[in-house]
Amino acid sequence: MTESVQPVPHLCDLPADVARIILQYLLYSRDYIDNDISDESQTTTRSSTTAPSSSSKQRVVSCAKHGTLTACAIEEEGDGLGCLVRLQLVNKVFLRWVKRTLNDLDVLGSKQLPLWIRHSTGPEHTNSLIKYVSVSCPALQVIDFSDCANLRLELTDDAFCLVPPVTPNLRQVAIQYCRRLTDHSLVSLGQHCSSLEILIAAECPNFTEHGVAALAKGCPKLRGLDLSECTYVGDEAVHAVASHCPDLHSLHIAHCRDLSDETVEWLAESCPSLEVVSISGCKTLTDRSVLAIAKHCTSVISLNVHELKRDALTDAAIEYLASRCTKLKHLVLASNKSLTDASVAAVASGCRDLQTLSLSHCKAISDDAIKALATHCTQLKALQVAGCRLLTDAALEAIASAFPELQSLNVNSLSSLTDAGMETLATHCNRLQCLQVAMCSNITPQALKAISVHCPGVERLGLTSFKGLTQEALTAIGRGCPGLISLDLERAGLSDEAIEILAECCPRLESISLKRCVGLTDVSVLALASKCPCLRAVSVERCVAITDVSIVALAKSCRLMESLTLTGCKALTDMSIEAIANGCPLLESFSAGLCELVTDKAIIFLVERCRHLYMLNMHSCPNLTDAAIQALATSCPHLNHLDVYACRNLTDAAVHSLAQACLQIRHLDIGSTTLSDDAIDMIADSCPHLEIYGY
């Protein structure tokens, strides 16, 4: 019998206290796997029975990548699924939790998702799921598959290519992180979806010039395109986009390695409406590209030119950019070491609406540059000047006096800063949310106490190699900044008691680094496990007193774990690895180098259960053999980074398995192994973007 349906309000329509409860759940919890749906027939039946029976408009709040809030997961207008205009793969357990939590308020009624997701990792389930939705919902205009990895769905060409032929009205598609898709999916979009306006396809490493060219030819209305980290995309693809998509407003081609200045010049001339451009990490580009953007794209509001060709970006190019692109709000100039104060002064004078600026590692920048910003750019909210070693307290005083709305500041590695400057900053910039003060040798715990008093909204704090960090100062930070979600305490000489207090005060912690905090024991990790269940990234590298006891507890309590670094914890055994395999299904990055007691058995168990692994570091693990690497290659084809330095029991067979299955691998450390030259040459030929270390 069809359930009665009541409208589900948008988050913004709910009472403030209710919205806050949902938002907190979205940010700090991820119970998204449900086991009570056992077959596809149930999926289809339940989806059908919960569809609207009459004309209605519905909005469902959902969980997106990394738990951040999405405005609408599903919007329905008109009669039933046939009029569904937006689809995002989400989880029904979340909505069930919301319904249960808000039951007394009678907000959600009996509505559930018209699409149910069951516990399955096989591509055959994904195919049936996508096929059902695409056939049932021909009016779809927006699809977001970017969270497929977190939902344990392996999206393939076979599944995705079912969608475009039956949903010709698609306008927006998000498939970032869908690493198994190839050019076939782009070709299908180009053939069937001529109205496509936005495609987000970052980190889809199998896309090439051919697929992007086909997409551009078939989708002339494209206004937004993100191909960041698609390393096979180069001049031909960007030229095709420029030629066929004249209304392009946003283009991200960061780390697309084979681009030339000539192509960017053609792009800028052909697409004068560009407003957002990222060519970060394109190390073949020079100031010619920046000059072309400045000349033709005067409406640009966001530009990222981080780390172009070494010493090829000049003050003259930035001065010209600032004179032409006066609407700039977001600018990244980091790691362009030839830039001087003249560039910053020009930007400050010409771009007075600037809100975010990154100058990190522009080593010629001095206090005068910051004073120029303070004079003209009063709307600045985020500033990164890490590694600009000429800066002094005078820069902090200028920041404090001019930017009361500042939310993010990175001053890492600035040895001339002192407590006086930091106290002035804390007093005036009390809306800070993110502060990085790592390796600032003249800043002491006294500055941290000022931050804890004046900046209660700090959520992210970097204190790597902080001089003389005390338990008292860390306690003050924990109590003064209870919303802390990320904390870096690398090389801090802290006691277990300090970490216990911190865990008690900051239960929403998601990321903590205790690397080389050699005085810590299981007590610290047990405290984090019991008090901070939302942890996603933990490093206890070189904490030699850590044992299986605390790591097992951490794995059981922190099931959202995505990155775990245990390198140098030599007391750990297979027991820890097996607990991680059972408790942390979302694990993407794992390091257990120098854990000499760990064996093949545990690593095989881990990779078979944590199939989203893209980084594995097992250097100097003498018990590692070909069997573990072969299992890794079979279970984790998206592997990007592997370190097997000094794993001397590996043979050429391990390399052969990687070359056949892990074509996306980019970093391989094989130093101090006995692998042959022939094996190394073979994997280098199979994986053209691979960087091999120790060879």
N, C-alpha and C positions, 0 to 999 in steps of 0.2 A: 504494500500500500504506500502510495506517495506521501512523504512527510509534508506537513504544512511548512511554509517558508516565511520567515520574517526578514526584513532588510538587515544587512550587516553594515553598520556605519563605518565611515572612514575614521581613521585615528583622530583627525582634527575635529571631528564632530562629537567625540566622546567627552565626558567631563574630564577636567584636568587630572584629577587623581586617578581615574581609570586609565587614561592615556599614559600616565606615568608608570603604572603597573605593567602595561603591555610593553612599553619602551624598555623598561628594565629587563623584562624577560628576553626581549629581542637581543639586547646587548650582552646579557650575562648568562644565558642558558641556551643549550642546543639539544634538547631531547627530541630528536627528529626521526628516529627509526622505530617503526611499529611492526610488530610481528603477527598481528592478528588477522592479516589478509593473506591468504595462502595461495590464491591462484588468480589468473587473469579474469576469469568469469566474474568473480566477486568484485574486482576492480570496476569492470564495465557496469555491472548491475548496480552497485552502490552509486556510481557516478550518475547513472540515469535516474535513479530514484530520488536523488536530491536536487535535480535540476528544477528551476522555477516552472511553475505550472501556469503562470499568467504573466501579463505584462508587468515588469518590475525593473527597477534599477538597483544593482547591488554592488557593494564594494567590500572587499575582504582584505584585511591587513595581513601581511605575511613576513616571513623571514628571508633575507637575501644573503648574499655572500658575506662571510665573516660576521653574520649576525646584525648587520646594519639595517636600518629601516628603509623599506621601499614604500613609496606613496600609495600604490595599489598593486596588489598581486593579481587580482582578477577583477575586471570590471565587466558587468553584464548589463546590456540595455536591450529592452524589447523582450521577445518571447524565447526563453530557453537557451540552450547551448548554441543553437544556430546563430545567435546574435552576439556570442562572446567576442569581444574586441581585443581583450588583452589576456595573455596567459603567462604566468611565471610558475615554473615548477617549484612547489613549496611542500610543506609537510602537514599532514592532517593532525599529527599529535600536537603541533603548536596551536592550531585552532581549537582542538579539543581542550587544551589547557586553558586558553582564553575563555572558552565557554564555561568551563568549570569554575574558574576564578571569579567570573562576573555573573554567575548564575543568579545571585540574589538581586542583581540590578536588572535582570531580564533584558539585557542589551542584545544578546546574540540569538535568542530564540533557539530554534532547532537546526539552523542552517549549518551545513558542513561544506567542504569543498566539492565542487562538481567534478573534481579530478582527484583520485586517490593514489597514493604512492605506497607500494609495499616493499618489504625488505627483500631486495634482490639486486645482484650486481651484474647479471648477465645482459648482454646486448639484445638478446631476444625479447626481454621484458621491455626494454627501452623502445624497441621497434613497435611493439604492440601498443604501448602507451602513446607514443607520438602519432601512430596511425589512427588510433581511436579519436584523439583530440582533433587532428587535422581534418579528418572526414566529418566529424560532428560540428566543427566550428569554421565554416567557410568564410565567415566575416572577420576572422582574426586580422588584426592590424599590428599588434605588438606581441612579440614572443621573447622571452628571456630564459635562455638555457645556461646562463653563466654559473648557476649554482649546481649544475649536474654532478660535479665531483663530490661536493659535500653531501649530495643526496645519494651517492653511490650509484649513479647512473652513468654508464659509459656511452656517450653520444657518438654515433658513427655516421658515416655518409649514408649507409642504408636506411637509418632512421631519419636523419635530417632531410634527405632528399624526398621523403614522402610529403613534406609540408608545402613547399612552394607551388607544386602543380594544383593544389586544391585551395590555396589561400592567396590568390593573386593580389589581394588588397594590402598585403603586408607593407607597413611603413617603417617599422623599427624592429631590428633583430640584434640580440645580444648572445654571442656564442664564445665570449672570451673564456680562456682556460679549457676549451673543448679540444684537447690536443690530438684527438684521433681523426678529426675532420681533415679532409683534403680538398683539392681544387674542385672535385666533383660537386661539393656543396655550394661553392661560389658560382660555378657554372649554372647549377639549377636555379639559384636565386636570380641570376642574370637572365635566364630564359623565361622565367614565369612571373617575376615580381618587378615590373617596370616602375611601380610607384614607390619603391623602397627609398627611404630618405636617410636612415641612420643604420649603420652596421658597426658593431663593436666586436672586433675579432682579434683582440690582443692575445699574444702568447698562443697562437695557433701555428705551430712551427712547420706544418706541412703545406701551408699556402705558398704558392709560387707566383711568378710573373703571369703565367697563363691564366690561372684562376682569377686573379685580380683584374686582369685585362677584360676577361669575359664578363665579370660583374660590372665593370665600368661601362662597357658598351651596352649592356642591357638595362642599366639603372641610371639614366641620365639625370634623375631628380635627386641623386645623392647629395645630402647636405653635411653629413657627418660620417667620418670613416676613421676607425682606429685599427691600425695594423702594427702596433708596437710589438717589438720582439719577434716579428715574423721575419726571420733573418734571410729567407730566400727571396724576399721582396726587394726589388731594386729599381733601376732606372725605367725599365720597360713598363712596369706596373704603374709607377707614379706618373709617367708620361701619358699612359692610357687614361688614368683618372683625370688628369688635367685637361685632356682633349675632349672627354665625353661628359664631364660633370662640372660645367661652368659655375653652378650655384653653390659649390662646395664652401661651407663655412668653417668646418673643423676637420683638421687632419693630424693624426698622430702616427708618425713613422719612426719613432724612437728605436735606435739600435738596429735599423735596417742598414746593413753594412755597405752595400754596393751602390750607394747613391752618389751622384756627381752634382757639382754646382750648376752645370748646364740644365739638368733636370729640374732643380729647385727654381731656377730662373724661369723656365718654361711654366712651371706650376704657378708661380706668383703672377706672371703675366696673364695666364689663362683663367685664373680664379681670383679676381681682385676682391671678392667678397669674403675672403678668408678672415676669420676672427680669432681662431684658436689654432696654433701651429706648434708641434713638438718635433724637433729634429735632434733631440738629446742623444748623445752617444754615437752620432753618425760621424765617425772620425775621419771620413774622407772629405767632409765639407769645410769650407772656409768662410771668410767674411763676405765673399761674393754672394753666398746664399742669403745672408742677413741683409745685405744691401738691396737685393732683389725684392725681398719681402717688404722692406721699408719703402721701396719705391712704388710698388704696385698695390700693396695691401694695407692701406692707411687706416683701416678700421680694426686692425688686429688688437685684441684686448689681452691675449695670453700668448706668450712666446717662451719656449724652452729651448735654449741653445747650449745646454750643459755639455761640456767636454766635447767640443768639435776638434778638428784637426789641431794638433799641438802648435801653439803660438800663432795660429792662423786667424784668430778673431782679434781685431784691432780696435783701439779707441775711436778711430775715424768711423768705423762701421756702426758702433753703438751711438755715437753722437748723431749720425745721420738718422738712425732708427728713432732716437728720441725726438728729433725735430719733425719727423713725419708721422709717427704713430703716437699721437698725444693721448689716445684713449687707453693706452696700456694700463692694465690693472695687476697683471701677474707676469713676472719676468724672472727667468732663471739664467744666470750667467756663470754659474759655479764652474770651477776647475778650468777656467780660461785665464791662464796665469799671465798673459801679456796685458791684461786690462789694468788701468790705473784709476786714480781718483777722477780723472777727466771724464771717464765713462759714467761714473756714478753721478757726478755733478750735472752732466747733460741729461741723464734720466730724471734726476730730481727736478730740474728746471722745466723739462718738457712734458713729463708724465706725472702730473700732480694728483691723479686719481689712483696712483699705485697703492695696492693693498698687500701684495706679497712680493718679496725680493730675496733671491738667493745669490750671495756673493762668496760662498764658501770656497776656500782655497784659491781665491784671487789674491795672491800674496802681496801685491803692491798697494792694496787698499789701506788707507790710513784713517785717522780720526776725522780728517777734513771731509772725507766722503760721507761719513755718518752725519756730520754736522749739516752738510748740504741736504741730505734727506730730511733731517729734522726741520729744516727751514721751510721746505716746500711740500713734503709728502705726509701730511698730518693724518691721513687715513690708513697708514700702514698698520697691518695686523700681524704680519709674520715676517721675520727677518732672520736669515741664516748667514753668519759670518765666521763659521768654523775655519780655523787655520789661517785667518787674516791676522798674522802675528804682530802687525804694527799697531793694532788697536789697543787702547788703554782705557782707564776709567773715564776719561773724557768722552769716549764714545758711549759708554753706558749712561753717563749723565745727560748727553744729548737725547738718547733714546727715551730716558725716563721723563724728560721735560716735554717731549713732543708727541709721544705715542701712548697716551693713557689707555687706549683700547687694544694695545698689543696683546696677542694671544699666544704667540709662539716665538721663541728666541733660541738660537743655537750659537753658543760662544765657545764651543769645544776648542781645546788646545790654544787658548789665549793666555799666555803666562804672565802678561802685564796687568791683568785684572786683579783687583783686590776686594776685600770685604766691603770697603767703603762704597765702591761702585755698585756692588751687588745689593747692598742695603738701600741705596738710593733707588735702584731699579725696582726692588720689591715694594718699596713704599709708594711709588707712583704708578706702577703697572700691576695693579692688583687683580687684573682679569686674566693673568697668564694661565694658560692651560698646559703648555708644553715648554719645558726648560731643559736645555742640554748644557751642562757645565763640566764635562769630562776633561780631565787632564789640564785643569786650570790650577797650576801649582801654588799660586798665592791666595787662593780662596780657601777659607777655613770653615769649620762647622758653624761659626758665628753667623755667616751669611745664610746658611740653611735655616737657622732659627728665625731669621727675618722673613724668609720665604714662607715658613710654616705659619707665621703670624699674619702676614699681609696678603698672601696668595693662596687662599683656601681652595681655589678651583683647579689647582694644578693636578693634571691627570697623568702626565708623562714626565719623568724626571731621569736624566742621565748623569750618573756620578762616577763613571769609570775612573779609577786611579785618583779618587778624591783624597786629598791630603788630610790625614788625621781624622777621618770620619769616626765619630764616637757613637756609642749607644744612645746617649742623651740626644744628640742631634737627629739620629734616625727616628727615635721615638717621637720627637717633636714634629718631624715631617709626617709620620704616620697618623698622629692625632690631629695635626693641623690640616692635612690634605687627605681626608678619608675617602675621597673619590679616586684615589690613585689607581691607575690600571696598568701602567708600565713603569718599571724601575730597573735601572742598570747599576749594579753595585760591584762590578768587576774589580778585583784586587782591593776590596775594602776589608780592612782587618777587623771584622765584626765577630761578635759572640753569638751563640745560639739564642741567648736571651733577647738580643736585639731583634732577631728575625721572628721570634715568637711574638713579641709585642707588635711588630710590623704586620704580621699575618692577622693578628686579632683586630688591629685598627683598620686594615685595608682588605676587606673580604672580596672586593671586586677586582682584585689583581688579575690581569690576564697574561702578563709577561714579566718575568724577573730573571736577571742574570746575576748569579753568584760565582761566576768564573774566578778561579784562583783565590777564593775566600777559604784559605786552607785551614782555618781554625774551626770551621763549621762541621757539625756531625749530623747524624740521622735526626737529631732533635729538631733541627731547622726544617728539614724536608718534611718531617711528619707534621709539623705545625702548619706548613703551607698546604699539605694535603688535606688536613682537617678543616682549615679555615678559608681556603681559597679554591673552591671547586671549579671556578671559571678559568683557571690557568690554561693558556694555549701554548705558551712558549716558556721553557725552563732550561737554564744552563747551570749545571753544577760541575763544569769542567775543572779538573785538577783538585776537586775537593776530596782528598784521598781517604777521609774517614767515613765517607758515605758507603752504606752497605745495602744489601738486598732488602732489608727490612723497610727502609723508607721509600725506596723506589717502587716496591710492590704496592705500598699504600698510596703513593702518588698516582700510579697507573689506575688503581681502582677508583680513586676519588675524582680525578681530573680527566674525564672521558672526552673532553674537547681538545685534548693536546694535539698540536700540529707540529711542534718543533721541540725536540728533547736532545740535550747535549750532555753526555755522560763521559766524555773523553777523559782518560786519566783516573777514573774511579776504579782502581785496580782490584778492589775487593768484590766487585760485582760478578755474578755468575749467570748462568742460563736462566735462573729463576726470575731475575729482573726482566730479562728480555722477553720471556714468555708472558709475564704479567702485562708488559707493555703491549704485546701483540693482542692479548685478550681485551685489554681495557681502553686502548687508544686507536680506534679504527680510522680516525681522521689524520693520523700521523703522516706528515709530508717530508720532514727532515729529521734524520736520526744520526747521532754520532756516538760511537762507543770505541773509539781508538784507544789503544793501550790497555784495553780490558782483556787481559791475557787469559782469563778463565772462561771466556765466552767461546762457545763451539758452534760448528755448522748447524747442529740440530736447532739451536735457538734462533739463529738468523733465518733459516729456512722457514721456521714457524712464523717469524715476524713478517717476512716479505709476502707470505701467502695470505696473511690477514690484513696487512696494511698496504693495500695495492695502490695507494696514492703517493707512495714514496717517490720523491724526485731527487733527494740527496741522501747519500749513505756514506758515512765515514767510518771505516774499520781499520785504519792504519795501525800497523804493528800489532795485529792480532794473530799470533802464530798458529792458532787452531783453524783458521779460515782456509777452506779448500775450494776446489772447482765446484763442488756440489752446491755450496751457498750462492756462488755467483751465477750459476746456471738457473737456480731457483729464482734469483733476483731478476734475471733477464726475462724469464717466463712470466713472472707475476707483475713486474713493474716496468712495462715497455716505455713509460714516459720518463724514465730515469734521465736526469740531467747532469748529475755530479756524483762521481764515485772516487773515493780515496782508499786505495789498498796498498799504500806505501809499506814496504817491509813485510808484506804477507807472502812469505817465501815458499809456501806450499801451493801457490797457484801455478797453473800451467797454461799453455797456449789455448787449451780447450775452453778456459774461462773467457778469454778474449774473443774467441770465435762465437760463443753464445751471446756476448754483448753486441758484437758487430751484426749479428743476424736479427736481434730483437729490439735493441735500444738505439734506434737510428737518431734520436734526438739528443743523445748525450753530448755534452759540450766540455766537460772537465773530467779528466782521468789522470790520477796520480798513481804511477806504477814504479816509483823510485825504489831501489833496493829489492827488486824482485828478479826472478830468473826468466822472465818472458823473453821470447826470441824476437829478433828484428822483423822476421817475416810476419809474426802475429801483430806486431805494432803497425807495420805498414798496411796490413789488411784492414784493421779497424779504422785507420786514418783514411783509407780510400773509401770505406763504407759510410763514414760520418764526416763530411767535409768541413763542418764547423767545430770539430773536436779540437780542444787544446790538450796536449799530452804533456804531463810533467814527469820529471825524473827519468826521461828517456835519453 
